[in-house]
Amino acid sequence: QVSLVESGGGSVQPGGSLRLACVVSRGTYVSSCLAWFRQAPGKEREGVAAITSDGTTYYADDVKGRFTISKDNAKYTVYLEMSDLRPTDTAIYYCAADYRYGGHCPVSDAGWPIGYYWGQGTQVTVSS
């Protein structure tokens, strides 16, 4: 059974930092594109960061230079380090895994069609 379990959300002041973690089932972790998405109230879910099976990373424009996606192959865990957080980063953050692309991440200006499996989400709130 596939599982993605997120942790690390919380409340932080503007300019602060948080680290999210997502533990992925071993079989899914090895062969998948892994990604973080977020959904703010009243908005559609959007891709934030993605990492391929060989470690290539992709970022949404508004998080470049502030967020870092990484993974620990020994722990089957993908991380999202977030710094210089803004109120506009407030959202539920979801971990996603997709094995359909052979470990690649199909990120383009046309969209992020990633997400065969999803975690339950973790709330991130940035407020003073």
N, C-alpha and C positions, 0 to 999 in steps of 0.2 A: 504494500500500500504506500502510495506517495504522500509525503507530508512536507509542508514548509511551515516552520514555526518562527515567527518574528518576535523580537524583543528590543527594548532600548528606547521606546518612545517616552514622551513626557512633556513637561512645560519648561520653557526657557525664555529668558529675556532677549530682546533684539541684540544681535552681536554675539550671542552665545553659541555653544557647540553641543552636539549630541552625536552618539554613534548607535546606529541600528545594526542588528544582527539577524540573520535568517539561517536556521539550520535546515538543510535539505536532505531528503532521503538519498542514500549513497548512489543508488542506480541512476536516479534522475540527475544528481549533481554532476556526475562524471561526463555526461554526454549532452549537457544542455547549455543554451544561452541562459544566463541568470540576470535578472534585472530588478530594479526598483521603480515602482510607479507611485503616484500619489493622486488623491482625489480630495479637492477642497469642497466645502458646502456649495451646492448649486452649480458645480462645474463638472466637466467630464474628467475621467481618469486620464492622466498624462504620464508619459515616460519621463523618468528622471535620469537614470543611469543604467548602463548595461555592460556586461563583461562576457566575453566569449570563453570557450573552454580552454583556449591557449592564452588567455589573459588580455586580449585587446579590449580597450574600454571605449565607451561612448557616453556622451553627456548631453542633456538638454542645454540650450544656450543660456538660460537664466541661472543655471547652477554651476557652470564652468568656472573653475578657479575657487569655488567655495565647497563643493562636494567631491568626495573621492570614493569610488567603488573599488572594493578589493575582495579577495577570497582566500580562505585557508583550506587547502586541499586535504590536510590531515584531519580537519574538523568538519568537513563538508558544510562549511559556513561561508556565506557571503555577507559583507559588511557595507554600510554606507556611513562614511564619516561626513558630518555636516558641520560647517563652521560659518561664521558671520551670518547667522540665521536672521531672517527678516520675517515680519508678520505675514508677508505673502507666501511664506513657506508652510504656513499652518495648513495641515491636511491629515488625512489618514494615509499612511504609507504602506504599500503592499509589496511583498516580495513575489516575484514570478519566475517560473522556470519553463523552458520550452525546448524539447528535444527534437522538434521537427526539422531543424535547420542544420543538423550535424554539428552542433556546437557553435555555429556562427550566430550572430545577432543581426537580423534584417532591419537595421535602423537606417532611415532615410528621411528626407524632407517630406515624403509622402506619409510617414507615420512609423509607428513602432508595433508591428503586428506580432507581438510577443505575449505569451501568456496562456500556455496550455494548462499549467497548474498555478494555483494562487495560494498565498498565505491568508491568514485571517485579518491581517491589517493591524497597524499600531498607530495610535494618535500622536501627532507632534503639534504642539501649540507654542507659538512664538508671540509673546505679549509682554508689555511692560506693566 
